[in-house]
Amino acid sequence: MSESAKTYRVIQWMTGDVGQVGVRHFAGSPVFDLVGVLVHSKDKVGKDAGEIAGIAPTGVVATNDIKEIVAMDADCVFYTPIIMDTETVCRLLRSGKNVVTTSGFFHPSPDFRDAGEAIRAACRDGGTSFHGGGIHPGYAGDILPLTLARVMSRIDTIQVYEVVNVLEDAPIDHIDWMGFGKDRDKFLTEPTILGLGLPFFAQSMYMIADGLGVTIDEVTAAEVDVATAVEDIPHDEGVIPAGTVAAQRHEWTGWVDGAPLIVFHAIYVTAGPDQLEPAWDWGKTRYEIVIEGDTPTELTLQGVRRADGTMTHPGYDWTAMGAINAIPDVCDAAPGWLTHLDLGLIRPRGLVRR
């Protein structure tokens, strides 16, 4: 059978925003055969996966029975919870199923040494492979910078900007769990969601460094910066009160030979500059890579604004597809923890459909 005609039996593990993208793609792609769906919510159990994902019936009924899923015959599990359970992933790998995930472990780094060894051992036991991917970390913060680096003669610094207008381009639940609407001083003295995610983002820094043949000394975090609302900012489920946090900026730096080489900026805003103090103006939602060196070079990844002025930011689609398109290469590779550097240039299959 030619590679173009080969199909892969896949299981969708969880059906949140990213998982639903997976269900829709697997159902419509000639490359994949959806054979199982694992859900967490009891109200989804027994439903057709298509109903959950907003498409026509697929013939696959969702279950919350982990033993049933583990016992299934499949080539790969697309594992998409927000947080990875390493023991569960290892169980799947030992059962003979490859695992591709958006939940973490994109590149070996000191923060995940023990868990990484457990995953490698499970891959050896099951003769399987593991790969983590997504949009950021997992693509915009590592593959794109390294791709851009190929046309450089010298690199001094690499800056990666993630800019998100939350009210326009993110789910409404981001308002609460990211701390918008909190008192400024309270916000700055408590742990933040993005701050807790630093070890995951740092993996992309380590991948860039490995790709460039240098070693990171340490990764540091600058103080979080915020802007407050100058007036009430309404949204679909309430309001961000005047005087509370309405925008936040995080900065992390990977140091090499005592100098900053890789700097990540995460900027999340809920309003334009006229509603913020200070009047931040970060523009539209996008990923932007800026490399200073010879010659200075910039690359921007963003959604497309349609003729009628609307634009749907494809964040969840990017997150899912950045990983899904690697599934065939992961399944066909030798067993082990496969990073982007191990896989090389991914060959996306089944995307051109008339």
C-alpha positions, 0 to 999 in steps of 0.5 A, a space after each residue: 500500500 502506498 503512503 498516500 493510501 494508508 489509513 490510521 485507526 485513531 482514538 480521540 481522548 477527550 472532546 473539549 475545544 481541541 478534541 472536537 477539532 480532532 473528531 471533525 477532522 478524523 471524520 472527514 479525512 481519508 487518512 484517518 479512521 475514528 474508532 473510539 472516543 473517550 469523554 469525561 462528562 457523563 452527559 456526553 456518554 452514549 452520544 455519537 461523536 458527531 453530535 458532540 462535535 457538531 457534525 453528522 453522525 460518525 457511528 462512533 459512540 462516546 464512552 467514559 470507560 478507560 479500560 474499554 478504550 485501552 483495550 481497543 485496537 488502534 494505531 494512535 490516541 490523540 490525547 487532548 486534556 488540558 493537563 497530561 496524566 503521565 501514568 495514563 499516557 504510559 498505560 496507553 503507550 504500553 498497550 501498543 498505541 502511539 500517543 500524540 498530544 497537545 497537553 505537554 512534553 513537547 521537547 526534553 527539558 530539565 523540568 520534565 526529566 522524570 516524567 520523560 524517562 517514564 514515557 521513554 520506558 513505556 514506549 520501549 515496553 509497548 514498541 510505540 512512539 510519543 509526540 507532543 505538538 500544538 500551536 504554542 508551545 509546539 509550533 509558533 514558539 519553536 518550529 517557526 523560529 527555527 524555520 526562520 533561522 534558516 535564512 539568517 547569517 547571524 542570530 543575536 536574539 529571537 523574540 516570540 510574541 503571542 498577542 491575544 484579544 481575549 474578548 474577540 478571539 478566545 473562549 469567554 471562560 478565559 476571563 475568569 481563569 486568567 484573572 481578568 477583573 481582579 484587583 491589580 495588587 491581588 493579581 500581582 501577588 498571586 500565581 497566574 495561569 500563564 506564569 504556572 505554564 512557564 515550564 511548558 513554554 520553556 520547552 520551546 526555548 530548549 528546542 530552539 537552542 538545541 536546533 541552533 547548537 547552543 545550551 541554555 544556562 537558565 530561563 528567567 521570568 520578568 515581573 508581570 505587567 498589567 493594565 487596568 480598565 478605565 471603565 467597565 468592560 462588558 462581555 457576554 457573561 458579565 463585566 470587567 469592572 473599572 480599575 481592575 485587571 484588563 490586560 496582562 503581559 508576561 516575559 520569559 527569557 532563555 539565557 545563553 552564555 550569560 546573554 538573553 538569546 530567546 525571549 517569549 512575550 505573552 500579551 493578553 488584552 480585553 480591550 483597546 488602548 482607549 479603555 486601558 491604563 496604561 493605553 496598551 496598543 498591541 494590535 490584533 491577535 497574532 504570533 510574531 517572531 522577530 529575529 535580530 541579527 544579520 539580517 533582521 527578520 520578522 514573521 507573523 502568523 494570524 487569522 484571515 479577515 474576511 471581506 465582510 470584516 469578520 475573522 475567526 481566530 483559529 487558535 484551537 484549530 491550529 492547536 489540534 492540527 499542528 499535532 494531528 498532521 504529525 500522527 502518520 509520521 509518528 505512527 510510522 517512526 521507530 519507537 520512542 519520544 519523538 520531538 519536532 527535531 526527530 520527526 523533521 519536516 512533517 508531510 501533511 497527508 489528506 489535506 487536499 480534498 475536492 
